Amino acid sequence: MNGDYTKVWLVTAGGQGFRHADDLAIASPPPTSMFQRVSMNKAFIVPVVILILVCLLSNCSTQVQTRSAGDRPNPADSGSSVSRMVLVRGGKLYMGIDASQIPHFEEVFGVRVPQLFEDEVPKHTVFLDDFQIDQYLVTNAQFKKFVDANPEWQPGRVSPELDNGNYLKHWNAATTPAAKADHPVVNVNWYAAVAYCRWAGKRLPTEAEWEHAARGGQNALFPWGVQSVDGTRSNFSGSHVGTTSAVGSYPANPYGLFDMAGNVWQFLADEWKPYPSTPQNNPVAGGNLFLDGSAFLSVKTRRVIRGGSYDGAPVNLWVEYRDSHPPNGSRDFVGFRCAK
């Protein structure tokens, strides 16, 4: 299994430990959690047995867990250089958790590592204005139009000061962008994500905007609600896909946004910092949305990533879960979407 960008649960010869996954070669999912055990309760087993019997009697066929290409919504028209957007109404929201809630979430996710939840502390109030956010992750096809129009961002031309050497390495095969045109672009660094969004007349979302949008107007664990994580709702480690999936392959959240949990982690505008304890108005950690100028190219601090990926565990798909990534860190499980 590929290394994922998570604050990973580890079991080593020396015992349990935890650290950021970008320092690891392999990231392991947490042990069996409530979301894996829940399917074994009686309330679930009886309907499933009935459904199986009905299928056997009617000779029904197995249904695909994700949408077929023909049924999937057009991801902002892959031939278009920019994605369609969804208007999200602002307002008052609460981000983070209280320290006293950590044992509860350890139980919920079956992860007995309190450090994993410390970055989500403290719970605090946030006020947001209305904003728009891309309905889909930025795709290979869309990013190809960007690099064609901006030669300085083509593979092989990005300064080594801005990248770890992985930039668009999956495009080495001439057919890759076309073969996976509607998959999220990966192996891009934070600088390229900022540059693409600015070229498209947009910007990266803030962490507060992203979480508000991911919730879809609900107060639930996941973008789809409280239902357990499984392969019908998201591309995560338990789906056994093992790579990216076409954007829009899984159901949208109530706001109509796709892939807000799983598939690929998403770069955000914010610098990686602890949560504040006081109320915030339209916050962005670091204080800069990088709407113009070249200041973004001088950024060296880690940036917030959200959403989990195809290699992530259920806890990574939790709407509160936050992690970080170096700005030059192009990896095959990190992508982005834009906002404005």
C-alpha positions as CSV (number, residue, x, y, z in Angstrom):
1,M,0.0,0.0,0.0
2,N,1.4,3.4,-0.9
3,G,2.3,5.9,1.8
4,D,-0.6,8.3,2.5
5,Y,-0.6,11.8,3.9
6,T,-2.0,11.0,7.3
7,K,-0.9,11.3,10.9
8,V,-0.5,7.6,10.8
9,W,-1.3,4.9,13.3
10,L,1.8,2.7,13.5
11,V,2.7,-0.5,15.3
12,T,6.5,-0.9,15.4
13,A,8.8,-3.2,17.3
14,G,9.0,-0.4,19.9
15,G,5.3,-0.1,20.3
16,Q,2.7,2.3,19.1
17,G,3.8,5.6,17.5
18,F,2.6,8.4,15.3
19,R,4.0,11.0,12.9
20,H,3.2,12.6,9.6
21,A,3.0,10.2,6.7
22,D,5.1,12.2,4.4
23,D,8.0,11.0,6.6
24,L,7.0,7.4,5.9
25,A,7.4,4.8,3.2
26,I,4.2,3.0,4.2
27,A,1.0,4.2,5.9
28,S,-1.2,1.6,7.6
29,P,-4.9,2.1,8.3
30,P,-6.1,2.0,11.9
31,P,-7.3,-1.3,13.4
32,T,-10.8,-2.4,13.0
33,S,-13.1,0.4,14.0
34,M,-16.8,0.8,14.8
35,F,-17.3,1.5,11.1
36,Q,-16.0,-2.0,10.2
37,R,-17.8,-3.7,13.1
38,V,-21.2,-2.1,12.6
39,S,-22.0,-4.3,9.6
40,M,-22.1,-7.3,11.9
41,N,-25.0,-6.2,14.1
42,K,-28.4,-7.9,13.7
43,A,-30.1,-4.9,12.3
44,F,-27.8,-5.0,9.3
45,I,-27.5,-8.8,8.9
46,V,-31.3,-9.5,8.6
47,P,-32.0,-7.1,5.7
48,V,-28.9,-8.3,3.9
49,V,-29.9,-12.0,4.2
50,I,-33.4,-11.1,2.8
51,L,-31.8,-9.2,0.0
52,I,-29.5,-12.1,-0.9
53,L,-32.5,-14.5,-1.0
54,V,-34.5,-12.2,-3.2
55,C,-31.5,-11.8,-5.6
56,L,-31.0,-15.6,-5.8
57,L,-34.7,-16.2,-6.5
58,S,-34.9,-13.5,-9.1
59,N,-31.4,-14.2,-10.7
60,C,-30.4,-10.6,-10.1
61,S,-26.9,-9.5,-11.0
62,T,-24.3,-7.8,-8.9
63,Q,-24.5,-4.0,-9.1
64,V,-21.4,-1.9,-9.5
65,Q,-20.6,0.1,-6.3
66,T,-19.6,3.2,-8.2
67,R,-21.3,5.0,-11.1
68,S,-20.4,3.9,-14.6
69,A,-18.9,6.4,-17.0
70,G,-22.2,6.7,-18.7
71,D,-24.1,7.5,-15.6
72,R,-21.5,9.7,-14.0
73,P,-22.1,13.5,-14.1
74,N,-19.8,15.2,-16.6
75,P,-16.9,16.6,-14.4
76,A,-17.2,20.1,-15.5
77,D,-16.7,19.0,-19.1
78,S,-13.2,17.6,-19.2
79,G,-12.5,19.6,-22.3
80,S,-13.2,22.8,-20.4
81,S,-10.2,24.5,-18.7
82,V,-12.2,25.3,-15.5
83,S,-14.7,23.4,-13.4
84,R,-18.3,24.4,-12.7
85,M,-18.8,25.9,-9.2
86,V,-21.3,25.6,-6.4
87,L,-22.4,28.6,-4.3
88,V,-22.1,27.9,-0.6
89,R,-23.9,30.2,1.8
90,G,-21.8,31.5,4.7
91,G,-22.8,31.9,8.3
92,K,-21.7,30.7,11.7
93,L,-20.1,27.4,12.2
94,Y,-18.0,25.5,14.7
95,M,-14.7,23.9,13.8
96,G,-12.6,21.5,15.9
97,I,-13.4,19.5,19.0
98,D,-12.9,19.9,22.7
99,A,-10.0,18.1,24.3
100,S,-12.5,16.2,26.4
101,Q,-14.0,14.7,23.3
102,I,-10.8,12.9,22.2
103,P,-11.6,9.6,24.1
104,H,-15.0,9.6,22.3
105,F,-13.4,9.9,18.9
106,E,-10.8,7.3,19.7
107,E,-13.7,5.0,20.4
108,V,-15.6,6.0,17.3
109,F,-12.7,5.4,15.0
110,G,-11.1,2.5,16.9
111,V,-7.8,4.4,17.1
112,R,-6.2,4.5,20.6
113,V,-3.8,7.2,19.7
114,P,-4.9,10.5,21.3
115,Q,-2.2,12.5,19.5
116,L,-4.1,11.8,16.2
117,F,-6.9,14.1,17.4
118,E,-4.9,16.8,19.1
119,D,-4.7,19.0,15.9
120,E,-8.5,19.2,15.9
121,V,-8.4,21.0,19.3
122,P,-9.8,23.4,20.3
123,K,-13.4,23.8,19.2
124,H,-13.9,27.4,18.1
125,T,-16.5,29.6,16.3
126,V,-16.0,30.7,12.7
127,F,-18.0,33.2,10.6
128,L,-17.8,32.9,6.9
129,D,-19.1,35.0,4.0
130,D,-20.7,33.3,1.0
131,F,-18.2,31.7,-1.4
132,Q,-18.1,29.4,-4.4
133,I,-16.2,26.1,-4.6
134,D,-15.5,23.7,-7.5
135,Q,-18.0,20.9,-7.8
136,Y,-15.2,18.5,-8.8
137,L,-11.5,18.1,-8.2
138,V,-9.3,19.6,-10.9
139,T,-8.7,16.9,-13.5
140,N,-5.7,15.9,-15.7
141,A,-7.5,17.3,-18.8
142,Q,-8.1,20.6,-17.1
143,F,-4.5,20.9,-15.8
144,K,-3.2,19.9,-19.2
145,K,-4.8,23.0,-20.6
146,F,-3.2,25.1,-17.9
147,V,0.4,23.8,-18.6
148,D,-0.1,24.2,-22.3
149,A,-1.0,27.8,-21.8
150,N,1.8,28.4,-19.2
151,P,5.0,26.7,-20.3
152,E,6.8,27.5,-17.0
153,W,4.5,24.9,-15.4
154,Q,5.2,22.1,-17.9
155,P,7.0,19.0,-16.7
156,G,10.7,19.5,-16.5
157,R,10.5,23.2,-16.3
158,V,9.6,23.7,-12.6
159,S,12.4,24.9,-10.4
160,P,13.7,22.2,-8.0
161,E,13.2,24.8,-5.3
162,L,9.5,24.4,-5.8
163,D,9.2,20.6,-6.2
164,N,10.4,17.3,-4.8
165,G,11.1,15.8,-8.2
166,N,7.7,14.1,-8.6
167,Y,5.9,16.9,-10.5
168,L,3.6,15.3,-13.1
169,K,5.8,12.2,-13.2
170,H,2.7,10.1,-14.1
171,W,2.6,12.1,-17.4
172,N,5.8,10.5,-18.6
173,A,3.7,8.2,-20.8
174,A,2.3,10.4,-23.6
175,T,-1.1,8.8,-23.2
176,T,-1.5,9.4,-19.5
177,P,-3.4,12.7,-19.5
178,A,-5.8,11.4,-22.1
179,A,-6.2,8.0,-20.6
180,K,-7.1,9.5,-17.3
181,A,-8.5,12.8,-18.5
182,D,-11.3,12.8,-15.9
183,H,-9.2,11.6,-13.0
184,P,-8.0,14.2,-10.5
185,V,-4.6,15.6,-11.3
186,V,-2.0,14.5,-8.8
187,N,1.8,14.8,-8.5
188,V,1.4,18.6,-8.3
189,N,2.8,20.8,-5.7
190,W,1.0,23.6,-3.8
191,Y,2.6,26.3,-5.9
192,A,1.2,24.8,-9.1
193,A,-2.2,24.5,-7.4
194,V,-2.1,28.2,-6.5
195,A,-1.0,29.1,-10.1
196,Y,-3.7,27.0,-11.7
197,C,-6.5,28.5,-9.6
198,R,-5.2,32.0,-10.3
199,W,-5.1,31.3,-14.0
200,A,-8.7,30.1,-13.8
201,G,-9.7,33.3,-12.1
202,K,-10.1,31.6,-8.7
203,R,-8.0,30.7,-5.7
204,L,-7.5,27.8,-3.3
205,P,-10.2,27.3,-0.7
206,T,-9.4,28.2,2.9
207,E,-9.6,25.4,5.5
208,A,-12.8,26.9,7.0
209,E,-14.5,27.1,3.6
210,W,-13.5,23.6,2.7
211,E,-14.9,22.1,5.9
212,H,-18.1,24.1,5.7
213,A,-18.6,22.9,2.1
214,A,-17.7,19.3,3.0
215,R,-20.3,19.2,5.7
216,G,-23.0,20.0,3.2
217,G,-25.2,21.7,5.8
218,Q,-25.1,18.7,8.1
219,N,-23.5,18.2,11.5
220,A,-22.2,14.7,10.7
221,L,-19.0,12.7,10.7
222,F,-18.7,12.5,6.9
223,P,-19.7,14.5,3.9
224,W,-22.6,12.0,3.2
225,G,-23.8,11.9,6.8
226,V,-23.4,9.4,9.6
227,Q,-23.5,6.2,7.6
228,S,-20.4,4.0,7.9
229,V,-17.5,4.3,5.5
230,D,-17.6,1.8,2.6
231,G,-16.7,1.4,-1.0
232,T,-20.1,2.7,-2.2
233,R,-19.5,6.2,-0.7
234,S,-15.8,6.9,-1.2
235,N,-12.5,5.8,-2.8
236,F,-10.5,5.0,0.4
237,S,-8.2,2.1,1.5
238,G,-11.2,-0.2,2.2
239,S,-12.5,0.3,-1.4
240,H,-9.4,-1.6,-2.6
241,V,-9.1,0.6,-5.7
242,G,-5.5,1.5,-4.9
243,T,-5.3,4.5,-7.1
244,T,-7.3,7.5,-8.2
245,S,-10.9,7.2,-9.6
246,A,-12.6,9.4,-12.1
247,V,-14.0,12.5,-10.4
248,G,-17.7,12.2,-9.6
249,S,-17.6,8.4,-9.4
250,Y,-19.2,8.4,-5.9
251,P,-22.3,10.2,-4.7
252,A,-22.1,13.9,-4.0
253,N,-22.7,15.5,-0.6
254,P,-25.9,17.5,0.0
255,Y,-24.3,20.6,-1.6
256,G,-23.7,18.7,-4.8
257,L,-19.9,18.5,-4.2
258,F,-18.0,15.3,-5.2
259,D,-15.0,13.7,-3.7
260,M,-15.0,15.7,-0.5
261,A,-13.8,12.5,1.2
262,G,-11.4,10.1,-0.4
263,N,-9.9,9.8,-3.8
264,V,-7.1,12.4,-3.2
265,W,-6.1,14.8,-0.4
266,Q,-6.8,18.4,-1.3
267,F,-4.3,21.3,-0.9
268,L,-5.8,24.4,0.8
269,A,-4.6,28.0,1.1
270,D,-3.8,27.9,4.8
271,E,-0.5,27.6,6.5
272,W,-0.4,24.6,8.9
273,K,-1.0,26.1,12.3
274,P,-2.8,25.1,15.5
275,Y,-6.4,26.1,15.7
276,P,-7.1,29.4,17.5
277,S,-9.3,29.5,20.6
278,T,-11.1,32.7,19.8
279,P,-13.9,33.4,17.2
280,Q,-12.6,34.0,13.7
281,N,-14.0,35.9,10.7
282,N,-13.2,34.4,7.3
283,P,-9.9,32.9,8.6
284,V,-7.0,31.9,6.6
285,A,-3.9,30.7,8.6
286,G,-0.9,32.8,7.5
287,G,-3.2,35.6,6.5
288,N,-2.7,35.4,2.7
289,L,-5.0,34.1,0.0
290,F,-2.3,34.8,-2.7
291,L,-4.7,36.4,-5.1
292,D,-1.9,38.2,-7.0
293,G,1.8,38.8,-7.1
294,S,4.6,36.2,-6.6
295,A,4.7,35.9,-2.9
296,F,3.3,32.4,-3.0
297,L,6.5,31.2,-4.7
298,S,8.4,32.2,-1.5
299,V,6.2,30.1,0.8
300,K,8.2,27.4,2.7
301,T,5.8,26.5,5.5
302,R,3.6,23.4,5.4
303,R,0.1,23.8,4.0
304,V,-3.1,22.3,5.2
305,I,-4.5,19.3,3.3
306,R,-8.0,17.8,3.8
307,G,-10.3,15.0,2.7
308,G,-8.2,11.8,2.8
309,S,-7.4,9.7,-0.2
310,Y,-7.7,6.3,-1.9
311,D,-5.1,5.1,0.6
312,G,-6.7,6.6,3.6
313,A,-8.4,5.1,6.6
314,P,-11.9,6.0,7.7
315,V,-10.6,8.6,10.2
316,N,-9.0,10.5,7.4
317,L,-12.5,10.9,5.8
318,W,-13.9,12.5,8.9
319,V,-14.9,16.1,8.1
320,E,-12.9,17.5,11.1
321,Y,-9.7,15.6,10.3
322,R,-6.8,17.9,9.2
323,D,-3.2,17.2,8.2
324,S,-0.4,19.0,6.5
325,H,2.0,18.7,3.6
326,P,5.1,20.6,2.4
327,P,4.4,23.0,-0.4
328,N,6.9,21.4,-2.7
329,G,5.5,17.9,-2.1
330,S,4.1,16.5,-5.3
331,R,2.6,13.1,-4.5
332,D,0.3,10.7,-6.3
333,F,-2.4,11.0,-3.6
334,V,-2.6,14.8,-3.4
335,G,-4.7,17.0,-5.7
336,F,-6.9,20.1,-5.3
337,R,-10.0,22.1,-6.2
338,C,-10.5,25.8,-6.4
339,A,-12.8,28.4,-4.8
340,K,-13.6,32.1,-5.1
